[in-house]
Amino acid sequence: METLLSDLEPPRDRVFDAIEQLRLPSVAVLTGDVHSSWAYDLPRRPYDAYDPGTGRGSVAVELAGTSVTSPSN
């Protein structure tokens, strides 16, 4: 698991760098087709500079939704 997370750090950092360099005030990342719906804050440093109670330290928000093209039974 540690390898997977370390592989994701460089692209994640590039996205956070772009958001901060462009000084974007509100960013939403949309994902989907995961057969569930949820929303998360996206903090750059989730363990030392993020307050989950207020969202302070979050760079963006991620919204995930279910598939829009698959039939439901």
C-alpha positions in Angstrom: 0.0 0.0 0.0 2.9 2.3 0.8 4.2 2.0 -2.8 0.8 2.9 -4.3 0.5 6.0 -2.2 4.0 7.1 -3.0 3.4 6.6 -6.7 0.4 9.0 -6.4 2.2 11.8 -4.6 4.0 13.4 -7.7 0.8 13.8 -9.8 -1.2 14.9 -6.7 1.4 17.5 -5.9 1.4 18.8 -9.5 -2.4 19.3 -9.3 -2.1 21.1 -5.9 0.8 23.2 -7.2 -1.3 24.4 -10.2 -4.2 25.2 -8.0 -2.1 27.3 -5.6 0.0 29.0 -8.4 -3.1 30.0 -10.2 -4.7 31.2 -6.9 -7.9 29.4 -7.8 -10.4 30.3 -5.0 -12.8 27.4 -5.4 -11.9 24.0 -7.0 -14.1 21.0 -7.4 -12.8 17.7 -8.7 -15.5 15.5 -10.2 -15.2 11.8 -10.4 -17.7 9.0 -10.9 -18.8 5.6 -11.8 -17.6 4.1 -8.5 -21.1 2.8 -7.6 -21.3 5.1 -4.6 -21.6 8.8 -3.9 -19.5 10.9 -1.6 -17.6 14.2 -1.1 -14.2 14.8 0.5 -12.0 17.8 1.2 -8.6 17.6 -0.6 -6.0 18.9 1.8 -2.4 19.0 0.7 -1.2 17.9 4.1 -4.0 15.9 5.7 -2.2 14.9 8.8 -0.6 18.2 9.9 -2.2 21.3 8.3 -5.9 20.3 7.9 -8.8 20.8 10.2 -11.7 18.4 9.3 -14.1 20.3 11.5 -13.8 23.5 9.5 -12.1 22.4 6.2 -9.3 24.8 6.8 -6.2 23.6 4.9 -8.3 22.0 2.1 -7.1 23.0 -1.4 -10.2 21.6 -3.2 -13.2 19.4 -2.8 -13.7 16.0 -4.5 -17.3 15.0 -5.5 -17.9 11.4 -6.6 -21.1 10.2 -8.1 -22.5 7.0 -9.4 -22.7 6.0 -13.1 -25.1 8.1 -15.2 -25.2 5.6 -18.1 -25.7 2.2 -16.4 -29.2 1.0 -15.9 -30.2 0.4 -12.3 -32.3 -2.6 -11.4 
